[in-house]
Amino acid sequence: MRNRSMFVGLDVHKETIDVSVADGERQGEVRHYGVIASDLEPLDKVVRALRAPNRTLHFVYEAGPCGFGIYRHLTGRGEDCVVVSPSMIPKRSGDRVKTDRRDSQMLARLHRAGELRAIYVPDDTDEAMRDLVRAREDAVVVATQAKYRLKAFLLRQGRRYPGREGWTLPYRRWLTDVRFPSAPQHIALQEYRDAIAETEQRIDRLTEQLRQLALTWRWAPVVAALQALRGVSFLTAVALVAELGDLTRFGHPRELMAYLGLVPSEHSSGPSVRRGAITKAGNPHVRRLLAESAWAYQGVPRIGRRHAYRQEALPKIVCDIAWKAQLRLTTRFRRLVARGKAKPKVATAIARELSGFVWAIAREVSPTPQ
């Protein structure tokens, strides 16, 4: 008796999961199986009900706020399961009806047709490090917002710092000398300052935890190697690795550039070729980190004391790639600016090429065996 396949589409939500199944035959029926609670026990009952001696189950669901718990649960029990990106799912232009039932049926149908591409799912440890990195990013955002609120308060009261603005030590000392005619305003100022101090302490705590945990992380060699690149500090390197995971899954640097949305959009027809702004598809965290690092290539190529210290224990091939990146990217930055390109656009172009050097270094360093 030949083995048959059944494709199971799961539309996962906080409270419920809509389940639809499609027989392995291309023209086979796609039917709605039912709605279950979004717990693993009801899902196991569905698996047991659908399993048969001559049947292979293929599960699929969209990535979303519910995470990868279902994927890890099913694959841990030997089932075939993939997670797909919602933005990469083909959709009919004229389809204006969207329900959970139809979504699950669409997933089962497209998975059977081979139209869905699975995304990379990090393991538990990698995802935990990514959560810590994003927690620090959130703390930085909260700190920035708290500083904006304090400056807005001072501006409303007509208090302007006479020196160069910025959260320097002289600026903080000036804040202690600010005087108001009423007590409520002094209380408000102190509360704003305390809020800033609390967020900065939170950032320091999270940064220290990242430094400690990164030492025992399996990707620690890759994190250290990426710091050979100009503009890539420890925090940038650990965030890049936490967000991207295994970079060797990209067969060519262009795949990584496209994944990060750093390639130009295009709308061409016949002899007409029109290219526009970058697609901004993929991971926005990594795209922002690379764009920030790209600004470091404005100057001349050189290796400073701190940069040389980071490269001391690294393989020669990694240092050679980093130096090649400096020579190429600093020259390209200078030439593009000389051609009249706006510096933000130049930084985006440099970020695209920098991602290629990140890919090259990651392929030269192996993670620590677990």
N, C-alpha and C positions, 0 to 999 in steps of 0.2 A: 504494500500500500504506500503510495507516494506521500511525501510530506507536503502539507498545505500551509499557507500563511494566512494570518488574519491581522489586519492593521487596526489599531485601537487609538482613536483620537480622544484626548482629554482636554476639556476646557476648564482649567483650574481657577477657582476663586477662593476667597477667604473661608466661606462656609460650605460651598458645594463644589462638586465636580460633575460636569456633564460628560457622559461617556457615549461614544458612537463607535461602531465597528464596520469594517469594510472587508469583504471576502477577498482572497488573494487574486481571484480572476479579475482581469482588467475591466470587464463590464459587469462585474458582480455587484450585488446590492450593497448600498451604504445605508445603514439603519441606526436609529437612535436607540441605544441600549437602555439608558435611564439616567437618573440623577442620584448621586450618592453624597454622603457627607464627606467633607474634605479631610478625612482622617485616613490613616494607613490601614486600619482594620477593615473598613468597608471596601477599600481598594483591593485588599487581599482576597476578599470574598468574590469580587469580580474576576480576579485573575484565576481563582480556582474554578469558577463557573465557565470561563472561556477556554481553559486549558483542556486539551485532548491529546491522546497518544500520538496522533499524526498531524498535529497542528503546532505551528510556531507563532507566537504572539509578538507583534512589533508595536510598541507604545510610542506616542509622540504627544508633546504638549508645548505650549509657548512659555518662553522665559518671562518672568514677571515678579511681582513683589512677594510671592509665596516661596521663592527660592528654589533650591535644587533637592529638597528633601525627598520628593517622589522619585526623582531620577536615581538617587543613591539607594533608596529602598528597593526599587525594582531591579536595578543592576546588581545589587548585593544578593538578590535571590536568583540570579542567573537569567533574568528576563532581558530582552532587547528593548532599550528605551533611548530616545533622543530628545533633546531640547532644541527648539528652533527660535530664531529671533522674529518677533512680530513684524518688524519692518521689512523682512526678507520673504514674507509669505505672499505668493502671487494672489492678486485680487482682481476681480472683474470690474471694469470701469462703470458698468451700469448697475451693479449690485448695490442697492440702497437699503437692504434689510439686514440687520445684524442682530442675532440672538445667540445665546449660549449654545443652544441646540444646533443651530446652523454652523457655528464655529467649530464645534467638535466634529460634525460630519465633514466639514471642509478639510480639517486636519487629517482625518482618516483617509479621505479621498486623495489628497495631494501626497500623502506619505506613500500610499500604494502606487501612485504614478511616478514616484521618484522625484517630485518637484521641490522637495524640502531639503535644506542643507543644515546639518546639525551644527550647533555652536560648541565652543570649547567649554567644558565644565571643570572648574578647579576642584581639587580634592579638599577635604575638610580643613587641613592645616593652611593651605594657601588661601582659602576663603576667609579663614580667621584672621590672617595677616592683612588681607585686603580690608576687612571690616575695621581693623585697628587703624590702618592708614586713612580710611575715609572718616573715621571718628576724629582723627587729628585735623583733617581738612575742614570738617564741620566746626570744630573748635576755632580754627583760624577765621572762618567766616563770621562766627559769632563775635569774636574779638574785633574784627574790622567794623562790624555793625555797631558795636558798643562805642568805638572811637568816633564813628560818624555822628552818633547821637550826642556825645559830649561836645564835639566841635559845633554842631548845630545849636546846642544850648548856649555856648559861649557867643556865637554869632548873634543870636537873638538878643543877648544882653550887651552887645557892643564891645565885647572883649576880644581883642585881636593880638596874637603873639607878635612881638616886634621883630623877632629874628626869623630864621628860615624854618618853615613849618616842618613838622616831623616829630615822631615820638622819641626824641633824643633826651638825654639827661637834662640839658638846660631847659627843654620844653616842659618836662615833668616838674622841674623846680619852679618854673614860672607858674604852673598850675597851683602850687601851694601858696603862692603870693597873691592870687586873684582874690579881690574883695568885692562883696556885694552889699547893698544897703539893708537887706533883710535876711533873717535867719532861714526861711524856707529855701532861698536860693543857695545858701551855703550847704544846706542839707542835700539839695538836689545835686550840686557839684560833687559832694563827697560820695554820694551813692553811685554816680556815674563813674567816678574814679575807682571805687571798690569793685564795680562790675567789670571794669577793664582788668584790674589786678587779678580777679578770680579767673577770667578767661585765659589770661597769660600763664597763670599757674597751671591751668588744665593743659594748655599746649605743652608746657615744659614736662609735665608728668607723662603725657602720651609720647612725646619725643624720646624720653628716657626709656620707656617701655619698648619702643620700637628698636632702639639701639641694643637693648639687652636680648630681646627675642630674636632679632635678626641674626645673632651670632650662632644660634642653634638651628636656624631654618635651613632647609635643604638647598635653598637658592642663595645661600650666603656667598658662595664663590662668584655667582653671577652679579650679585649686588656690588661686591667689591670691584669686580672687573669693569662694570659700567662707570664707576667713579673715575676711571682713567680718562674719560671724555671731558673736555672742557665744558663748564656750565652744568655738570651733573654732580650734585652733592650727594651725600648719603641719603637724605630724605627723598630727593628726586629719584635716585636709583632704586630704593626699596619700594617706592610707589610705582615705578615703571614695572618692576618685576611682579609686584602683587597684583597689578591690574592685567598684565599681559600673560603671566604664567609661563608656560613652556613656549619659548620663541622658536624652537626648532620645528614647530608644526607649520610654520610658514616656509614654503619651499623656495621662495624668492623674496628679496626685500620689497619688490613692488606689491606683493600680496599684503605685506604689513602696512605699507603706505595706504593702500586702498582700504584696508581694515580700519585704519585710524581716520579715514576721511580726509587725508591730506593730498588727494589727487584732484585735479580740476574736473568740474562737471562738464558735460559735453552734450550738445544738441545738434547733431549733424544730419544732413539729408542730401543725398546726391553729391554734387561737387562742393556743396556748402559745408564748411567745417566751422562750428562755433563752440568755443570753450569759455566757460564762465568761472565763477568762484569755486573754491574747494567744496567737495560734497558734504563735509562735516558728518559723514556717517561713522558708525562705530563708537569707540570709547572716548567720550569727551574729556575724561580726567587725564588720559595719556596725551591727548592732543594739546591740552593746556600746558602740561609739564614740558613737552618738547618745544612749544612756542616760547615759553619762558627761558628755557635753556638756550634757545637759538640766539637770544640777544647777547650772549657772552662772546659771540664770534664777530663782534663789531671791530675789535682791536686787531693788533698784529699777532701772529702765531708765536706763542711763548709758553714755557712751562714754569710757573712760579714755585715758590718754596712749598706751599701747602699742596699744590698739585703734584709736585715731585714726591712728596712724602706719601701720598696716596698710591703712587705708582711703584713704590719700592719693592713690594712683595708680589707684584703682578707678573704674569708671563710676558716675555718680550714681544710675542706676536700681538698681545692685547695693547701694549704700549705703542707698537708700530701702527696699529689701526687707529688709535686715538690721535697720534701725531699726523697721520694722513688726513684724518678728519679736520684737524686744525688748519692744515695747509690749504685744503680744498674749500672749506666753509668760510674761513676769513677772507680768502680771495673772492669768493663768489658774493659774499655780503658786500664787500667794497665795490665790486663791479656793478652789481644791481643798483646800489645807491647812486653810483656815478651816472647810470643810465636814466636817472630821474624817478626810479621806483620809490613809492612810499615805504618807509621803514617797517611798518606793520606787515605789509605784503612781503617784504624781503624776509622778515623773520619767519613768516609762514613757509616760504620757499626753503629756507634753511632748515626749518623743523622737519620738512619732508625728507631732505637728504640726511639729516641727523638720525632719523629713524632707521635708515639703511645701515648706518654705522653701528647703531644699537643692535640691530639684527646680526651683523657680522661678528661683533664681540661676543654676543650670547652663544653663538655657535662654536666658539673656541674654548668655552669654559663649561665643564660638566658639573651638574649639581652634586651635592653630597649624598652618597648612597644612604638610603634609610633602612 
